[in-house]
Amino acid sequence: MRPKFKAQTGPPQSNPHGNRICWAVFGRKLGARCCSSGMTLDTINRATVDRIIRVDHAGEYGANRIYAGQMAVLGRTSVGPVIQKMWDQEKEHLRKFSELMVALRVRPTALMPFWNVMGFALGAGTALLGREGAMACTVAVEESISHHYNNQIRTLMEEGPEKYEELLQVIKKFRDEELEHHDTGLEHDAELAPAYTLLKRAIQAGCSAAIYLSERF
């Protein structure tokens, strides 16, 4: 049964029962009280949560820049609406992790300016190869992100699924949407891109490096 949330405005609040964190999982307003879990400022593993929120925010920011680059090249073509639909979901992912950064007082990665430029360049560069190139990029990136989300889910489950219930819901939802993007890329001829296997491996190697660096800096 899905937990119920009591909406409230303002920054995260504390109470006499353990500084319970208050943040929205799926709503528009930051600050819905998490009444169903034991996730509090006193009980969470701050190092784990900080690392997860920081890298996920960076990853969604990079994904947004990739889709921005693709739209700059292919936005007026027949595949433009397909890319736009995926981009709109990535914007929602970024919005949510931006809210969580504020609610949980997590600093962003220092590499944001770099991912800004590199993300757009990757999106535009692969789009210049045509629809197939853009979709090959989507498949490679979304496969990497989905794998990374699965690793995070396993980590949080091992530390306590009840304690991290709301965060797990967010990550699982976004993981499923990234898998949809992956499948969309395959459906739109990603595997017909020039040197598809090499291109995919190169992009995923870059994703692995970006994940490693964003978790730590």
N, C-alpha and C positions, 0 to 999 in steps of 0.2 A: 504494500500500500504506500503510495507516494506521501512523504511527509508534508505537513501543512506549515505554511509560513505566515507569520503575522507581519504585515508591511509596516514600516516606520520610516521616517525621514531622518536626515542628519547622519553624522559619522557613526562608526561602530560604538556601541555603548557597553558598559560593564554593569554587573549586578552583584548583589551580596553573595551569590552562589558560585562564583568562580570566574568572573570576567568573561562571560560567554560571548563569543564572536558573533557579530550580526552582519550578514551580507546576503545579497540576493543571489539565487542560483540561476533562475531563468527569467526573472522579472526585469522590468525596465529601471526600477528604482534600486539604488544601492542601499542596502540596509534592512533586509527582511530577517527577522530573528530566527536563528536556527534552534528550534525548540526540541528537535527530535534526536540530536546526537550529542556526544560528549566532547565535541571539538571546542576547546577553550584555549585561551592564551597560555594557560598554565599546563595544559596536558599535551599540546601538539609538539612534535619534534620540529623546532623552528628551523634548524639547518635543512631538514628535508623539505619542508614546505617552502622556504625561501628559494631553494634551488629549483623546485618544480615550477613555482609561479614565475620566477625570473626567466627561465629558459622557455617556458610556454608562451609568455608574453613576447619574447624575442622571436620565437618561431612564427607566431601568428603575425607579428609585424613584418617579418621577412616575406611570408606568404602573401600578405597584402601588397607589398611592393612588387612581387613577381607578377601578380595578376594586373597590377597597374601598368607594368611594362608590356604585358601581353595585350592589354586593351589599347595601349597607345599605338600598337602596330596593327592589330586585327579587330579593333573595336567596330569598324564599319563593314566588316565582312560577315558572311553567313554564320560564322562560329562565334561572333561577338556576343550574342545573347547567352550562349552557353557559358562563356568565360565570365560574363557579368553575374550570372546566377551564382556561380561558385565564389566569386569575389564578394558578393553580398553576404554570404555565409561566413567568409573569413573576416569580414568587417565586424560581424557579431561576435566571433571568437575573440578578436582583439579587444573589443569593447569590454567583454566580460573579464578578461585577464587584467585589463587596465583597472577595472573596479576592484578586483581582488588585490592588486598591488597596493591600492590605497587602504583598503580595509585591513590588510594584514601587514602593512608597513614594510613592504618588500621593495628594495631599490631595483631599478631597471639595470640591465647590463650596460656597461660602459661602451659597448661596441655598437650601440644603436645607429650612430651615423654611418658606420661601415656597412651594416646590414641594409640601411636605406639605399645606398648606392649600389651595392652588389645585388640586392634583390631585384631592383628595377632593371639592372643590366642583364641579369639572367633571364628575366621574363621577356624583355624586348629582344634579346639576342636569339633566344630559341624561337620566338615568334617570327623572326626574319627567315627562319627555315620553312615557314608556312604553318598551316594548321597542325600538321603532324608533329612538327617540332615543338610547338607550344604544348600539345597534349602529351608528348613524351616527357616534357619537363614536369607537367602536372602529375603524371603517373609516378615519376621518380621521387618528387618532393613529398607527395601525399603518402606514398608507401613508407618513406622514412619517418614522417611525422606519426603515422599510425603505429608503426613499430615502437617509436619512442613513447607514445601514450600508453601502449600496452605494458611497457617496462615500468612506467610510473604507477599504473594500476596495480601491478604485482607488488611494488614497493609499499604502497599504501595499504593494500590488503594484508600484507605481512605485519605491518605496524599496528593495524586495528581498523577493520572496515567500519565499525560503528563510530569510531572517533572521527574518521574522515569521510563520513557518508556523503555529505553535500559536495565536497570537492571531488569525490569519486563520480558522482552523478554528472558533474560538469565535464570531467575528462572523458567519461564514457560516451556522452552525447557528442562531443566534438570529435572523438575518435571515429565514431560511426559516420559522421558527415565527411570526414577526410577520406574514409574508405569509399564513400559514394563518389567523391571527386576522382579518386583513383579509377574507379570503374567507368566513370564518364570519359576519362581520358582514353581508356582502352576502346570504348565504343566509338570514339571519334578518331580512330586510325593512328593512335600513338605509335604503334609498332611498325608503321610504315615510314617513320621518320628516318632520315639518313643516319646510318651507323647507330641505330637505336640502342643496341646493347652497350656500346661504348659510351654513348651520350648519357644513358641512364646511370651507368656505373660512375661516371665522372661527377654527375650532379649529386648522387647519393654520397659520394666521398666528401664533397663539399658540405652537404647537410650534416654529416657526422662530425666534421670539424667545427661547424657552426654551433652545434649542440654542445660539444665539449667546451668550447670557449665561452659560450653564453652562460653556462652553468657556473663558471668559475670567475668571470670578470664582469 
